[in-house]
Amino acid sequence: MIRYVIIGAGAIGGGIGARLHAAGREVLLVARGEHLAALQNEGLRLRTPHEDLRLPIPAVSKVSEADLQPDDVLVLATKTHRAPEVLPSWADAPVAGGGTAGDRLPILTALNGVASESMALRYFRRVYGVCVWMWAVHMAPGEVILRGTPSSGMFHLGRVPAASWDERDQHLLSELAGDWTAAKLQVRLPRDVMPWKYRKLISNLGNAFQALSGNAEGLDALIRPTVAEARGALAAAAIEVTPDAEEAAARAESFDIAPVAGEPGFLGGSTWQSLTRGTGNVETDYLNGEIVRIAREHGLDAPINAAVARLAREAASSGTVAGSIPVDELRNRLGLPATTPSPAPTTP
């Protein structure tokens, strides 16, 4: 039986681990600080629209405590900016029977953005990208809230690069799909997962706006030119992106969002959660900043996305309260006029 080692048991990692554990699969969570202490002392509390569970899932703080086995599957679910910090130690960890995790174990990159796969390939022979659709919240130590119903999320999984796909990958992914489906997690197995991840990247470009201004009216007018600029950069780079209609059809088949009893008022996405918890950093450099990198590598510029990434970094480092910047102020700080056309990336 597969044991799922969840590296980063926050909103997404904790949610995946909780669902798998509740379905009878073997899970090990890797966490830090107060969250780890709560997991070890009380177990993981999982709250959903229909459940309030306390799950006694084993939890450790570092790779040396994991006692890696040949049938383990690693699931990387940290924020992307933490991936370079954790990947080397896990790749070099010994596996029972000989060899290292980097050579012997598969790793799933269940992170936003499109950078973690190339990071992981530096250290792991078998890398599987995961496009995550999961409305998950982690605000309190030892607790994860999942708002999806009747399934808790949808995940597109695939070998990276797609050209490396072989029969062993098909066997592993089919087994994963069976486990995850039994755990109320929908799975799709496209031949190439990266177009799905690039389409998700586009959807995540508004995360920083939500974190900075909350659920305020008027944000759509700022997000639209940001997305248009990104699409221009991706087109210039000839990067394949899953068509909007195909993505919309998959989302229509995925899950509904429902309230969870006793949840706080407004619950934002991952960047909002980081700002609210005061982590001091956010993943925006691998969302909006990724668009900036792609544009610049192709002789273009992406000034809106660059400004968004900068403002998010400043907000995280200064301890700015999530949702505290009015939309008009945000517009001015981004240098956008009140009525903004939809620009393509410009030559510097």
C-alpha positions in Angstrom: 0.0 0.0 0.0 1.2 3.5 -0.8 2.1 5.8 2.1 1.5 9.4 1.2 4.2 11.7 2.7 2.7 15.2 2.6 5.5 17.8 2.7 3.8 20.9 3.9 0.5 20.1 5.7 -1.1 23.5 5.3 -4.4 24.1 3.5 -3.8 22.0 0.4 -1.4 19.4 1.9 -3.4 19.1 5.1 -6.7 18.8 3.1 -5.3 16.1 0.8 -3.8 14.2 3.7 -7.0 14.4 5.8 -9.1 13.1 2.9 -6.7 10.2 2.2 -6.5 9.3 5.9 -10.2 9.4 6.3 -10.5 7.0 3.4 -8.2 4.5 5.1 -5.0 5.3 3.2 -1.6 5.6 5.1 -0.5 9.2 5.5 2.4 11.0 7.1 2.1 14.8 7.5 5.2 17.1 7.6 4.6 20.5 9.3 6.2 23.1 11.5 5.7 25.2 14.7 2.4 25.5 16.4 0.7 23.6 13.6 2.9 20.6 14.1 2.4 20.7 17.9 -1.3 20.7 17.4 -1.2 17.8 14.9 0.9 15.7 17.3 -1.1 16.5 20.4 -4.6 16.6 19.1 -4.6 15.3 15.5 -5.8 17.2 12.5 -9.3 18.8 12.7 -11.0 18.7 9.3 -14.1 20.8 8.8 -16.2 20.5 5.6 -19.8 21.5 4.7 -21.0 18.1 6.1 -18.3 17.0 8.6 -16.2 18.0 11.6 -13.6 15.3 12.1 -10.6 14.9 14.4 -8.1 12.7 12.6 -5.1 11.1 14.4 -2.6 11.4 11.4 1.1 10.9 12.3 3.1 14.1 11.9 6.8 14.9 11.9 8.9 18.0 11.4 11.8 16.9 9.2 12.9 14.2 6.7 15.1 12.4 9.2 11.9 11.4 11.1 10.0 10.1 8.1 11.7 6.7 7.8 11.1 6.6 4.0 10.0 3.3 2.4 10.2 2.1 -1.2 6.4 2.4 -1.7 6.2 6.0 -0.4 4.8 8.8 -2.6 6.0 12.3 -1.7 3.5 15.1 -2.1 5.1 18.6 -2.1 2.5 21.0 -0.9 4.5 23.9 0.5 4.2 27.4 -1.0 6.4 27.6 -4.1 8.9 29.9 -2.6 9.7 27.3 0.1 10.3 24.5 -2.4 14.0 25.2 -3.0 14.6 25.0 0.7 13.0 21.6 1.2 13.6 19.7 -2.0 17.4 18.9 -1.5 17.0 17.4 1.9 14.2 15.2 0.8 15.9 14.1 -2.4 19.0 13.1 -0.5 17.2 11.2 2.2 17.9 7.4 2.4 15.1 5.0 1.5 14.8 1.6 3.2 16.6 -1.0 1.1 19.1 1.4 -0.4 19.3 4.5 -2.5 17.9 8.0 -2.1 14.4 9.4 -2.4 15.5 11.5 -5.4 16.4 8.3 -7.3 13.7 5.9 -6.0 10.6 7.8 -5.0 8.0 9.8 -7.1 7.2 13.3 -6.0 3.9 15.1 -6.8 4.2 18.9 -7.0 0.8 20.1 -5.6 1.7 23.8 -5.7 0.4 26.9 -7.4 2.4 28.3 -10.3 4.6 26.4 -12.9 8.1 26.7 -11.4 8.1 23.8 -8.9 8.3 21.1 -11.5 11.6 22.4 -12.9 12.8 22.8 -9.3 12.0 19.3 -8.5 13.6 17.9 -11.6 16.9 19.1 -10.3 16.6 16.6 -7.5 14.1 13.9 -8.4 14.0 11.4 -11.3 10.2 11.0 -11.3 8.3 14.3 -11.0 4.5 14.5 -11.4 2.8 17.9 -11.8 -0.5 18.5 -10.0 -3.0 21.2 -11.0 -4.8 21.9 -7.8 -8.5 23.0 -7.7 -9.4 22.9 -4.0 -11.1 25.5 -1.9 -9.0 25.0 1.2 -8.3 27.2 4.2 -5.7 26.8 7.0 -5.9 29.6 9.5 -5.7 27.9 12.9 -3.0 25.4 14.1 -4.2 21.9 13.7 -7.2 22.7 11.5 -8.1 22.7 7.8 -11.4 23.8 6.2 -12.5 22.4 2.9 -15.5 24.0 1.3 -15.9 21.8 -1.7 -18.9 19.4 -2.0 -19.7 16.6 -2.8 -16.0 16.1 -3.6 -13.4 18.3 -1.9 -11.3 19.1 -5.0 -10.2 18.2 -8.5 -6.6 17.5 -9.5 -5.0 17.1 -12.9 -1.9 14.9 -12.6 0.8 14.0 -15.1 4.4 13.2 -15.6 6.8 16.1 -16.1 8.0 16.3 -18.8 5.2 14.6 -20.6 7.6 13.1 -23.1 9.0 10.9 -20.2 5.6 9.2 -19.7 5.8 5.4 -19.7 3.9 2.3 -18.5 5.2 2.7 -15.0 3.8 6.2 -14.8 0.4 4.9 -16.0 0.4 2.2 -13.3 1.3 4.7 -10.5 -1.2 7.4 -11.6 -4.0 4.8 -12.0 -3.3 3.7 -8.4 -3.2 7.3 -7.2 -6.5 8.1 -9.0 -8.1 5.1 -7.3 -6.9 6.2 -3.8 -7.8 9.8 -4.3 -11.2 9.2 -5.8 -12.1 7.0 -2.8 -11.1 10.0 -0.7 -13.5 12.4 -2.3 -10.8 13.9 -4.5 -11.5 13.9 -8.2 -8.5 13.1 -10.5 -8.0 13.7 -14.2 -4.9 12.2 -16.0 -4.1 14.4 -19.0 -1.2 13.3 -21.2 0.4 16.7 -20.5 -0.5 18.4 -17.2 1.4 21.7 -17.8 -1.2 23.4 -20.0 -3.6 22.9 -17.1 -1.1 24.4 -14.7 -0.5 27.4 -16.9 -4.3 28.0 -17.1 -4.4 27.8 -13.3 -1.6 30.3 -13.2 -3.8 32.8 -15.1 -6.5 32.2 -12.6 -4.1 32.9 -9.7 -3.0 36.3 -10.9 -5.9 37.9 -9.0 -4.8 36.3 -5.7 -2.6 39.3 -4.7 -5.5 41.8 -5.5 -7.8 39.8 -3.1 -5.0 39.8 -0.4 -4.4 43.5 -0.7 -8.0 44.8 -1.1 -10.1 41.9 0.2 -13.4 41.0 -1.5 -13.9 44.6 -2.7 -16.0 45.8 -5.6 -13.9 47.1 -8.5 -11.1 44.5 -8.4 -12.2 42.9 -11.7 -11.3 46.1 -13.5 -7.7 45.7 -12.2 -7.5 42.0 -12.7 -8.6 42.1 -16.4 -5.5 44.1 -17.7 -3.3 42.0 -15.5 -4.6 38.8 -17.1 -4.5 40.3 -20.6 -0.8 41.2 -20.1 -0.1 37.7 -18.9 -1.9 36.1 -21.9 0.2 38.2 -24.2 3.4 37.0 -22.5 2.4 33.4 -22.7 1.4 33.7 -26.4 4.7 35.4 -27.2 6.5 32.5 -25.5 4.4 30.0 -27.4 3.4 28.3 -24.2 0.4 26.0 -24.5 -2.5 26.9 -22.2 -5.6 24.8 -21.7 -8.4 26.6 -23.6 -10.9 28.5 -21.5 -13.9 26.4 -22.7 -12.1 23.1 -21.8 -11.2 24.4 -18.4 -14.8 25.8 -17.8 -16.2 22.4 -18.7 -13.9 20.6 -16.3 -14.8 23.0 -13.5 -18.5 22.5 -14.1 -17.9 18.8 -13.4 -15.8 19.3 -10.4 -17.5 20.5 -7.1 -19.7 23.1 -5.6 -18.7 25.5 -2.8 -20.8 25.4 0.4 -20.5 27.2 3.8 -18.9 25.4 6.7 -20.5 25.7 10.1 -18.6 28.1 12.4 -16.2 29.3 9.8 -15.0 32.9 10.0 -16.6 35.5 7.8 -14.5 36.1 4.7 -12.1 33.3 3.8 -9.7 34.3 1.0 -7.3 32.3 -1.1 -3.7 31.3 -0.4 -2.1 34.7 -0.7 -4.8 36.3 1.5 -4.3 33.5 4.1 -0.5 34.1 4.1 -1.0 37.9 4.7 -3.6 37.3 7.4 -1.4 34.8 9.2 1.5 37.3 9.0 4.0 34.8 7.5 6.2 37.6 6.2 6.2 36.2 2.7 3.8 35.3 -0.1 4.0 33.2 -3.3 3.3 36.1 -5.7 6.8 36.1 -7.1 5.9 32.7 -8.6 2.5 33.8 -9.9 2.5 37.4 -11.2 6.3 37.3 -11.0 6.3 34.2 -13.2 4.6 36.2 -15.9 7.2 38.9 -15.6 10.0 36.3 -16.0 8.4 34.8 -19.1 7.8 38.2 -20.7 11.4 39.4 -20.1 12.9 36.2 -21.4 11.1 37.0 -24.7 12.2 40.6 -25.0 8.9 42.0 -23.6 7.9 43.6 -20.3 4.9 43.0 -18.0 4.7 46.2 -15.9 1.4 45.5 -14.3 2.3 42.1 -13.0 5.7 43.4 -11.9 4.0 46.1 -9.9 1.5 43.6 -8.4 4.4 41.3 -7.3 6.3 44.2 -5.7 3.2 45.5 -3.8 2.5 42.0 -2.5 6.2 41.6 -1.3 6.0 44.9 0.4 2.7 44.1 2.1 4.0 40.8 3.4 7.3 42.1 4.7 5.7 45.2 6.4 2.9 43.3 8.0 0.1 45.0 6.1 -3.3 43.9 7.2 -5.0 41.7 4.5 -7.7 43.6 2.6 -6.7 47.0 4.0 -5.8 48.8 0.8 -8.8 50.5 -1.0 -9.3 49.6 -4.6 -8.7 53.2 -5.7 -5.4 53.4 -3.8 -4.4 50.1 -5.3 -5.2 51.3 -8.8 -3.1 54.4 -8.2 -0.1 52.4 -6.8 -0.2 50.1 -9.8 -0.3 53.2 -12.1 -3.5 52.1 -13.8 -6.0 54.7 -15.0 -9.7 54.6 -13.8 -10.7 53.0 -17.1 -8.0 50.7 -18.3 -7.6 49.1 -21.7 -6.3 45.5 -21.9 -2.6 45.9 -22.9 -0.3 43.2 -24.3 3.2 43.1 -22.9 5.3 45.9 -24.3 8.9 46.0 -25.5 11.1 47.5 -22.8 
